[in-house]
């Protein structure tokens, strides 16, 4: 399953904790955001562990711990994740362009105008 993701995300896949699926459940537009976050987290906590990476309510949800120790906590680590999650709310999940959140078919997504129009079944900006 790890071969499905680009090389810059392989290090995140390798950090996924045993028992969790080797999935990054986000669009390719957020891949650069994930690669940047991985570089930051690797610097802060070289042995960090990932449980899950997904989109929820139109934002990145990155569940990880600074180490395999259950009680580990690092404020810089947590702040880096929260900053990336916040950045995702202004980044198109499909292409990485500046975006905003849209409700499309009862689903909250962060998309640029073009991808929002496509998701709504139109070919023009909303």
Phi and psi in radians as a Rosetta constraint file:
Dihedral C 1 N 2 CA 2 C 2 CIRCULARHARMONIC -1.163 0.35
Dihedral N 2 CA 2 C 2 N 3 CIRCULARHARMONIC -0.386 0.35
Dihedral C 2 N 3 CA 3 C 3 CIRCULARHARMONIC -1.187 0.35
Dihedral N 3 CA 3 C 3 N 4 CIRCULARHARMONIC -0.265 0.35
Dihedral C 3 N 4 CA 4 C 4 CIRCULARHARMONIC -1.271 0.35
Dihedral N 4 CA 4 C 4 N 5 CIRCULARHARMONIC -0.282 0.35
Dihedral C 4 N 5 CA 5 C 5 CIRCULARHARMONIC -1.872 0.35
Dihedral N 5 CA 5 C 5 N 6 CIRCULARHARMONIC 2.610 0.35
Dihedral C 5 N 6 CA 6 C 6 CIRCULARHARMONIC -1.123 0.35
Dihedral N 6 CA 6 C 6 N 7 CIRCULARHARMONIC 2.817 0.35
Dihedral C 6 N 7 CA 7 C 7 CIRCULARHARMONIC -0.957 0.35
Dihedral N 7 CA 7 C 7 N 8 CIRCULARHARMONIC -0.671 0.35
Dihedral C 7 N 8 CA 8 C 8 CIRCULARHARMONIC -1.183 0.35
Dihedral N 8 CA 8 C 8 N 9 CIRCULARHARMONIC -0.209 0.35
Dihedral C 8 N 9 CA 9 C 9 CIRCULARHARMONIC -1.872 0.35
Dihedral N 9 CA 9 C 9 N 10 CIRCULARHARMONIC -0.067 0.35
Dihedral C 9 N 10 CA 10 C 10 CIRCULARHARMONIC -1.055 0.35
Dihedral N 10 CA 10 C 10 N 11 CIRCULARHARMONIC -0.597 0.35
Dihedral C 10 N 11 CA 11 C 11 CIRCULARHARMONIC -1.152 0.35
Dihedral N 11 CA 11 C 11 N 12 CIRCULARHARMONIC -0.561 0.35
Dihedral C 11 N 12 CA 12 C 12 CIRCULARHARMONIC -1.195 0.35
Dihedral N 12 CA 12 C 12 N 13 CIRCULARHARMONIC -0.796 0.35
Dihedral C 12 N 13 CA 13 C 13 CIRCULARHARMONIC -1.005 0.35
Dihedral N 13 CA 13 C 13 N 14 CIRCULARHARMONIC -0.740 0.35
Dihedral C 13 N 14 CA 14 C 14 CIRCULARHARMONIC -1.168 0.35
Dihedral N 14 CA 14 C 14 N 15 CIRCULARHARMONIC -0.345 0.35
Dihedral C 14 N 15 CA 15 C 15 CIRCULARHARMONIC -1.551 0.35
Dihedral N 15 CA 15 C 15 N 16 CIRCULARHARMONIC -0.116 0.35
Dihedral C 15 N 16 CA 16 C 16 CIRCULARHARMONIC -1.126 0.35
Dihedral N 16 CA 16 C 16 N 17 CIRCULARHARMONIC 2.254 0.35
Dihedral C 16 N 17 CA 17 C 17 CIRCULARHARMONIC -1.126 0.35
Dihedral N 17 CA 17 C 17 N 18 CIRCULARHARMONIC 2.597 0.35
Dihedral C 17 N 18 CA 18 C 18 CIRCULARHARMONIC -0.971 0.35
Dihedral N 18 CA 18 C 18 N 19 CIRCULARHARMONIC 2.442 0.35
Dihedral C 18 N 19 CA 19 C 19 CIRCULARHARMONIC 1.634 0.35
Dihedral N 19 CA 19 C 19 N 20 CIRCULARHARMONIC -0.249 0.35
Dihedral C 19 N 20 CA 20 C 20 CIRCULARHARMONIC -1.746 0.35
Dihedral N 20 CA 20 C 20 N 21 CIRCULARHARMONIC 2.498 0.35
Dihedral C 20 N 21 CA 21 C 21 CIRCULARHARMONIC -1.211 0.35
Dihedral N 21 CA 21 C 21 N 22 CIRCULARHARMONIC 2.529 0.35
Dihedral C 21 N 22 CA 22 C 22 CIRCULARHARMONIC -1.397 0.35
Dihedral N 22 CA 22 C 22 N 23 CIRCULARHARMONIC 1.244 0.35
Dihedral C 22 N 23 CA 23 C 23 CIRCULARHARMONIC -2.244 0.35
Dihedral N 23 CA 23 C 23 N 24 CIRCULARHARMONIC 2.518 0.35
Dihedral C 23 N 24 CA 24 C 24 CIRCULARHARMONIC -2.068 0.35
Dihedral N 24 CA 24 C 24 N 25 CIRCULARHARMONIC 1.750 0.35
Dihedral C 24 N 25 CA 25 C 25 CIRCULARHARMONIC -1.587 0.35
Dihedral N 25 CA 25 C 25 N 26 CIRCULARHARMONIC 1.034 0.35
Dihedral C 25 N 26 CA 26 C 26 CIRCULARHARMONIC -2.420 0.35
Dihedral N 26 CA 26 C 26 N 27 CIRCULARHARMONIC 2.833 0.35
Dihedral C 26 N 27 CA 27 C 27 CIRCULARHARMONIC -1.326 0.35
Dihedral N 27 CA 27 C 27 N 28 CIRCULARHARMONIC 2.838 0.35
Dihedral C 27 N 28 CA 28 C 28 CIRCULARHARMONIC -1.130 0.35
Dihedral N 28 CA 28 C 28 N 29 CIRCULARHARMONIC -0.360 0.35
Dihedral C 28 N 29 CA 29 C 29 CIRCULARHARMONIC -1.144 0.35
Dihedral N 29 CA 29 C 29 N 30 CIRCULARHARMONIC -0.390 0.35
Dihedral C 29 N 30 CA 30 C 30 CIRCULARHARMONIC -1.652 0.35
Dihedral N 30 CA 30 C 30 N 31 CIRCULARHARMONIC -0.045 0.35
Dihedral C 30 N 31 CA 31 C 31 CIRCULARHARMONIC -1.016 0.35
Dihedral N 31 CA 31 C 31 N 32 CIRCULARHARMONIC -0.783 0.35
Dihedral C 31 N 32 CA 32 C 32 CIRCULARHARMONIC -1.068 0.35
Dihedral N 32 CA 32 C 32 N 33 CIRCULARHARMONIC -0.636 0.35
Dihedral C 32 N 33 CA 33 C 33 CIRCULARHARMONIC -1.090 0.35
Dihedral N 33 CA 33 C 33 N 34 CIRCULARHARMONIC -0.738 0.35
Dihedral C 33 N 34 CA 34 C 34 CIRCULARHARMONIC -1.151 0.35
Dihedral N 34 CA 34 C 34 N 35 CIRCULARHARMONIC -0.714 0.35
Dihedral C 34 N 35 CA 35 C 35 CIRCULARHARMONIC -1.097 0.35
Dihedral N 35 CA 35 C 35 N 36 CIRCULARHARMONIC -0.742 0.35
Dihedral C 35 N 36 CA 36 C 36 CIRCULARHARMONIC -1.127 0.35
Dihedral N 36 CA 36 C 36 N 37 CIRCULARHARMONIC -0.743 0.35
Dihedral C 36 N 37 CA 37 C 37 CIRCULARHARMONIC -1.101 0.35
Dihedral N 37 CA 37 C 37 N 38 CIRCULARHARMONIC -0.743 0.35
Dihedral C 37 N 38 CA 38 C 38 CIRCULARHARMONIC -1.039 0.35
Dihedral N 38 CA 38 C 38 N 39 CIRCULARHARMONIC -0.730 0.35
Dihedral C 38 N 39 CA 39 C 39 CIRCULARHARMONIC -1.081 0.35
Dihedral N 39 CA 39 C 39 N 40 CIRCULARHARMONIC -0.760 0.35
Dihedral C 39 N 40 CA 40 C 40 CIRCULARHARMONIC -1.118 0.35
Dihedral N 40 CA 40 C 40 N 41 CIRCULARHARMONIC -0.852 0.35
Dihedral C 40 N 41 CA 41 C 41 CIRCULARHARMONIC -1.139 0.35
Dihedral N 41 CA 41 C 41 N 42 CIRCULARHARMONIC -0.639 0.35
Dihedral C 41 N 42 CA 42 C 42 CIRCULARHARMONIC -1.103 0.35
Dihedral N 42 CA 42 C 42 N 43 CIRCULARHARMONIC -0.585 0.35
Dihedral C 42 N 43 CA 43 C 43 CIRCULARHARMONIC -1.254 0.35
Dihedral N 43 CA 43 C 43 N 44 CIRCULARHARMONIC -0.727 0.35
Dihedral C 43 N 44 CA 44 C 44 CIRCULARHARMONIC -1.270 0.35
Dihedral N 44 CA 44 C 44 N 45 CIRCULARHARMONIC -0.787 0.35
Dihedral C 44 N 45 CA 45 C 45 CIRCULARHARMONIC -2.450 0.35
Dihedral N 45 CA 45 C 45 N 46 CIRCULARHARMONIC 1.524 0.35
Dihedral C 45 N 46 CA 46 C 46 CIRCULARHARMONIC -0.956 0.35
Dihedral N 46 CA 46 C 46 N 47 CIRCULARHARMONIC -0.392 0.35
Dihedral C 46 N 47 CA 47 C 47 CIRCULARHARMONIC -1.958 0.35
Dihedral N 47 CA 47 C 47 N 48 CIRCULARHARMONIC 0.556 0.35
Dihedral C 47 N 48 CA 48 C 48 CIRCULARHARMONIC -1.144 0.35
Dihedral N 48 CA 48 C 48 N 49 CIRCULARHARMONIC 2.720 0.35
Dihedral C 48 N 49 CA 49 C 49 CIRCULARHARMONIC -2.188 0.35
Dihedral N 49 CA 49 C 49 N 50 CIRCULARHARMONIC 2.377 0.35
Dihedral C 49 N 50 CA 50 C 50 CIRCULARHARMONIC -1.824 0.35
Dihedral N 50 CA 50 C 50 N 51 CIRCULARHARMONIC 2.413 0.35
Dihedral C 50 N 51 CA 51 C 51 CIRCULARHARMONIC -1.791 0.35
Dihedral N 51 CA 51 C 51 N 52 CIRCULARHARMONIC -0.783 0.35
Dihedral C 51 N 52 CA 52 C 52 CIRCULARHARMONIC -2.759 0.35
Dihedral N 52 CA 52 C 52 N 53 CIRCULARHARMONIC 2.515 0.35
Dihedral C 52 N 53 CA 53 C 53 CIRCULARHARMONIC -2.319 0.35
Dihedral N 53 CA 53 C 53 N 54 CIRCULARHARMONIC 2.048 0.35
Dihedral C 53 N 54 CA 54 C 54 CIRCULARHARMONIC -2.688 0.35
Dihedral N 54 CA 54 C 54 N 55 CIRCULARHARMONIC 3.022 0.35
Dihedral C 54 N 55 CA 55 C 55 CIRCULARHARMONIC -1.785 0.35
Dihedral N 55 CA 55 C 55 N 56 CIRCULARHARMONIC 2.315 0.35
Dihedral C 55 N 56 CA 56 C 56 CIRCULARHARMONIC -2.511 0.35
Dihedral N 56 CA 56 C 56 N 57 CIRCULARHARMONIC 2.212 0.35
Dihedral C 56 N 57 CA 57 C 57 CIRCULARHARMONIC 0.952 0.35
Dihedral N 57 CA 57 C 57 N 58 CIRCULARHARMONIC 0.673 0.35
Dihedral C 57 N 58 CA 58 C 58 CIRCULARHARMONIC 1.310 0.35
Dihedral N 58 CA 58 C 58 N 59 CIRCULARHARMONIC 0.263 0.35
Dihedral C 58 N 59 CA 59 C 59 CIRCULARHARMONIC -2.351 0.35
Dihedral N 59 CA 59 C 59 N 60 CIRCULARHARMONIC 2.696 0.35
Dihedral C 59 N 60 CA 60 C 60 CIRCULARHARMONIC -1.161 0.35
Dihedral N 60 CA 60 C 60 N 61 CIRCULARHARMONIC 2.353 0.35
Dihedral C 60 N 61 CA 61 C 61 CIRCULARHARMONIC -2.104 0.35
Dihedral N 61 CA 61 C 61 N 62 CIRCULARHARMONIC 1.956 0.35
Dihedral C 61 N 62 CA 62 C 62 CIRCULARHARMONIC -2.046 0.35
Dihedral N 62 CA 62 C 62 N 63 CIRCULARHARMONIC 1.836 0.35
Dihedral C 62 N 63 CA 63 C 63 CIRCULARHARMONIC -1.729 0.35
Dihedral N 63 CA 63 C 63 N 64 CIRCULARHARMONIC 2.013 0.35
Dihedral C 63 N 64 CA 64 C 64 CIRCULARHARMONIC -2.710 0.35
Dihedral N 64 CA 64 C 64 N 65 CIRCULARHARMONIC 2.835 0.35
Dihedral C 64 N 65 CA 65 C 65 CIRCULARHARMONIC -2.248 0.35
Dihedral N 65 CA 65 C 65 N 66 CIRCULARHARMONIC 2.622 0.35
Dihedral C 65 N 66 CA 66 C 66 CIRCULARHARMONIC -1.089 0.35
Dihedral N 66 CA 66 C 66 N 67 CIRCULARHARMONIC -0.381 0.35
Dihedral C 66 N 67 CA 67 C 67 CIRCULARHARMONIC -2.738 0.35
Dihedral N 67 CA 67 C 67 N 68 CIRCULARHARMONIC 3.110 0.35
Dihedral C 67 N 68 CA 68 C 68 CIRCULARHARMONIC -1.325 0.35
Dihedral N 68 CA 68 C 68 N 69 CIRCULARHARMONIC -0.163 0.35
Dihedral C 68 N 69 CA 69 C 69 CIRCULARHARMONIC -1.239 0.35
Dihedral N 69 CA 69 C 69 N 70 CIRCULARHARMONIC 2.204 0.35
Dihedral C 69 N 70 CA 70 C 70 CIRCULARHARMONIC -1.052 0.35
Dihedral N 70 CA 70 C 70 N 71 CIRCULARHARMONIC -0.536 0.35
Dihedral C 70 N 71 CA 71 C 71 CIRCULARHARMONIC -1.636 0.35
Dihedral N 71 CA 71 C 71 N 72 CIRCULARHARMONIC 0.143 0.35
Dihedral C 71 N 72 CA 72 C 72 CIRCULARHARMONIC -1.258 0.35
Dihedral N 72 CA 72 C 72 N 73 CIRCULARHARMONIC 2.470 0.35
Dihedral C 72 N 73 CA 73 C 73 CIRCULARHARMONIC -2.627 0.35
Dihedral N 73 CA 73 C 73 N 74 CIRCULARHARMONIC 2.426 0.35
Dihedral C 73 N 74 CA 74 C 74 CIRCULARHARMONIC -2.533 0.35
Dihedral N 74 CA 74 C 74 N 75 CIRCULARHARMONIC 2.044 0.35
Dihedral C 74 N 75 CA 75 C 75 CIRCULARHARMONIC -1.097 0.35
Dihedral N 75 CA 75 C 75 N 76 CIRCULARHARMONIC -0.676 0.35
Dihedral C 75 N 76 CA 76 C 76 CIRCULARHARMONIC -1.123 0.35
Dihedral N 76 CA 76 C 76 N 77 CIRCULARHARMONIC -0.669 0.35
Dihedral C 76 N 77 CA 77 C 77 CIRCULARHARMONIC -1.081 0.35
Dihedral N 77 CA 77 C 77 N 78 CIRCULARHARMONIC -0.868 0.35
Dihedral C 77 N 78 CA 78 C 78 CIRCULARHARMONIC -1.119 0.35
Dihedral N 78 CA 78 C 78 N 79 CIRCULARHARMONIC -0.723 0.35
Dihedral C 78 N 79 CA 79 C 79 CIRCULARHARMONIC -1.097 0.35
Dihedral N 79 CA 79 C 79 N 80 CIRCULARHARMONIC -0.683 0.35
Dihedral C 79 N 80 CA 80 C 80 CIRCULARHARMONIC -1.099 0.35
Dihedral N 80 CA 80 C 80 N 81 CIRCULARHARMONIC -0.732 0.35
Dihedral C 80 N 81 CA 81 C 81 CIRCULARHARMONIC -1.133 0.35
Dihedral N 81 CA 81 C 81 N 82 CIRCULARHARMONIC -0.822 0.35
Dihedral C 81 N 82 CA 82 C 82 CIRCULARHARMONIC -1.074 0.35
Dihedral N 82 CA 82 C 82 N 83 CIRCULARHARMONIC -0.658 0.35
Dihedral C 82 N 83 CA 83 C 83 CIRCULARHARMONIC -1.118 0.35
Dihedral N 83 CA 83 C 83 N 84 CIRCULARHARMONIC -0.735 0.35
Dihedral C 83 N 84 CA 84 C 84 CIRCULARHARMONIC -1.164 0.35
Dihedral N 84 CA 84 C 84 N 85 CIRCULARHARMONIC -0.706 0.35
Dihedral C 84 N 85 CA 85 C 85 CIRCULARHARMONIC -1.097 0.35
Dihedral N 85 CA 85 C 85 N 86 CIRCULARHARMONIC -0.717 0.35
Dihedral C 85 N 86 CA 86 C 86 CIRCULARHARMONIC -1.131 0.35
Dihedral N 86 CA 86 C 86 N 87 CIRCULARHARMONIC -0.779 0.35
Dihedral C 86 N 87 CA 87 C 87 CIRCULARHARMONIC -1.028 0.35
Dihedral N 87 CA 87 C 87 N 88 CIRCULARHARMONIC -0.600 0.35
Dihedral C 87 N 88 CA 88 C 88 CIRCULARHARMONIC -1.100 0.35
Dihedral N 88 CA 88 C 88 N 89 CIRCULARHARMONIC -0.444 0.35
Dihedral C 88 N 89 CA 89 C 89 CIRCULARHARMONIC -1.297 0.35
Dihedral N 89 CA 89 C 89 N 90 CIRCULARHARMONIC -0.074 0.35
Dihedral C 89 N 90 CA 90 C 90 CIRCULARHARMONIC -2.204 0.35
Dihedral N 90 CA 90 C 90 N 91 CIRCULARHARMONIC 0.294 0.35
Dihedral C 90 N 91 CA 91 C 91 CIRCULARHARMONIC -2.242 0.35
Dihedral N 91 CA 91 C 91 N 92 CIRCULARHARMONIC 2.196 0.35
Dihedral C 91 N 92 CA 92 C 92 CIRCULARHARMONIC -1.058 0.35
Dihedral N 92 CA 92 C 92 N 93 CIRCULARHARMONIC 2.185 0.35
Dihedral C 92 N 93 CA 93 C 93 CIRCULARHARMONIC -1.188 0.35
Dihedral N 93 CA 93 C 93 N 94 CIRCULARHARMONIC -0.365 0.35
Dihedral C 93 N 94 CA 94 C 94 CIRCULARHARMONIC -1.530 0.35
Dihedral N 94 CA 94 C 94 N 95 CIRCULARHARMONIC -0.673 0.35
Dihedral C 94 N 95 CA 95 C 95 CIRCULARHARMONIC -2.291 0.35
Dihedral N 95 CA 95 C 95 N 96 CIRCULARHARMONIC -0.185 0.35
Dihedral C 95 N 96 CA 96 C 96 CIRCULARHARMONIC 1.526 0.35
Dihedral N 96 CA 96 C 96 N 97 CIRCULARHARMONIC 0.012 0.35
Dihedral C 96 N 97 CA 97 C 97 CIRCULARHARMONIC -1.289 0.35
Dihedral N 97 CA 97 C 97 N 98 CIRCULARHARMONIC 2.862 0.35
Dihedral C 97 N 98 CA 98 C 98 CIRCULARHARMONIC -0.957 0.35
Dihedral N 98 CA 98 C 98 N 99 CIRCULARHARMONIC 2.486 0.35
Dihedral C 98 N 99 CA 99 C 99 CIRCULARHARMONIC -2.603 0.35
Dihedral N 99 CA 99 C 99 N 100 CIRCULARHARMONIC 3.062 0.35
Dihedral C 99 N 100 CA 100 C 100 CIRCULARHARMONIC -2.464 0.35
Dihedral N 100 CA 100 C 100 N 101 CIRCULARHARMONIC 3.019 0.35
Dihedral C 100 N 101 CA 101 C 101 CIRCULARHARMONIC -1.578 0.35
Dihedral N 101 CA 101 C 101 N 102 CIRCULARHARMONIC 2.430 0.35
Dihedral C 101 N 102 CA 102 C 102 CIRCULARHARMONIC -2.247 0.35
Dihedral N 102 CA 102 C 102 N 103 CIRCULARHARMONIC 2.576 0.35
Dihedral C 102 N 103 CA 103 C 103 CIRCULARHARMONIC -1.753 0.35
Dihedral N 103 CA 103 C 103 N 104 CIRCULARHARMONIC 2.017 0.35
Dihedral C 103 N 104 CA 104 C 104 CIRCULARHARMONIC -2.235 0.35
Dihedral N 104 CA 104 C 104 N 105 CIRCULARHARMONIC 2.098 0.35
Dihedral C 104 N 105 CA 105 C 105 CIRCULARHARMONIC 0.876 0.35
Dihedral N 105 CA 105 C 105 N 106 CIRCULARHARMONIC 0.833 0.35
Dihedral C 105 N 106 CA 106 C 106 CIRCULARHARMONIC 1.123 0.35
Dihedral N 106 CA 106 C 106 N 107 CIRCULARHARMONIC 0.380 0.35
Dihedral C 106 N 107 CA 107 C 107 CIRCULARHARMONIC -2.182 0.35
Dihedral N 107 CA 107 C 107 N 108 CIRCULARHARMONIC 2.260 0.35
Dihedral C 107 N 108 CA 108 C 108 CIRCULARHARMONIC -1.498 0.35
Dihedral N 108 CA 108 C 108 N 109 CIRCULARHARMONIC 2.153 0.35
Dihedral C 108 N 109 CA 109 C 109 CIRCULARHARMONIC -2.330 0.35
Dihedral N 109 CA 109 C 109 N 110 CIRCULARHARMONIC 2.618 0.35
Dihedral C 109 N 110 CA 110 C 110 CIRCULARHARMONIC -1.834 0.35
Dihedral N 110 CA 110 C 110 N 111 CIRCULARHARMONIC 1.964 0.35
Dihedral C 110 N 111 CA 111 C 111 CIRCULARHARMONIC -2.469 0.35
Dihedral N 111 CA 111 C 111 N 112 CIRCULARHARMONIC 2.714 0.35
Dihedral C 111 N 112 CA 112 C 112 CIRCULARHARMONIC -1.322 0.35
Dihedral N 112 CA 112 C 112 N 113 CIRCULARHARMONIC 2.950 0.35
Dihedral C 112 N 113 CA 113 C 113 CIRCULARHARMONIC -1.021 0.35
Dihedral N 113 CA 113 C 113 N 114 CIRCULARHARMONIC -0.717 0.35
Dihedral C 113 N 114 CA 114 C 114 CIRCULARHARMONIC -1.111 0.35
Dihedral N 114 CA 114 C 114 N 115 CIRCULARHARMONIC -0.828 0.35
Dihedral C 114 N 115 CA 115 C 115 CIRCULARHARMONIC -1.254 0.35
Dihedral N 115 CA 115 C 115 N 116 CIRCULARHARMONIC -0.506 0.35
Dihedral C 115 N 116 CA 116 C 116 CIRCULARHARMONIC -1.152 0.35
Dihedral N 116 CA 116 C 116 N 117 CIRCULARHARMONIC -0.759 0.35
Dihedral C 116 N 117 CA 117 C 117 CIRCULARHARMONIC -1.085 0.35
Dihedral N 117 CA 117 C 117 N 118 CIRCULARHARMONIC -0.743 0.35
Dihedral C 117 N 118 CA 118 C 118 CIRCULARHARMONIC -1.111 0.35
Dihedral N 118 CA 118 C 118 N 119 CIRCULARHARMONIC -0.717 0.35
Dihedral C 118 N 119 CA 119 C 119 CIRCULARHARMONIC -1.137 0.35
Dihedral N 119 CA 119 C 119 N 120 CIRCULARHARMONIC -0.529 0.35
Dihedral C 119 N 120 CA 120 C 120 CIRCULARHARMONIC -1.461 0.35
Dihedral N 120 CA 120 C 120 N 121 CIRCULARHARMONIC -0.089 0.35
Dihedral C 120 N 121 CA 121 C 121 CIRCULARHARMONIC 1.554 0.35
Dihedral N 121 CA 121 C 121 N 122 CIRCULARHARMONIC 0.307 0.35
Dihedral C 121 N 122 CA 122 C 122 CIRCULARHARMONIC -2.055 0.35
Dihedral N 122 CA 122 C 122 N 123 CIRCULARHARMONIC 2.905 0.35
Dihedral C 122 N 123 CA 123 C 123 CIRCULARHARMONIC -2.015 0.35
Dihedral N 123 CA 123 C 123 N 124 CIRCULARHARMONIC 0.233 0.35
Dihedral C 123 N 124 CA 124 C 124 CIRCULARHARMONIC -2.147 0.35
Dihedral N 124 CA 124 C 124 N 125 CIRCULARHARMONIC 2.879 0.35
Dihedral C 124 N 125 CA 125 C 125 CIRCULARHARMONIC -1.129 0.35
Dihedral N 125 CA 125 C 125 N 126 CIRCULARHARMONIC 2.607 0.35
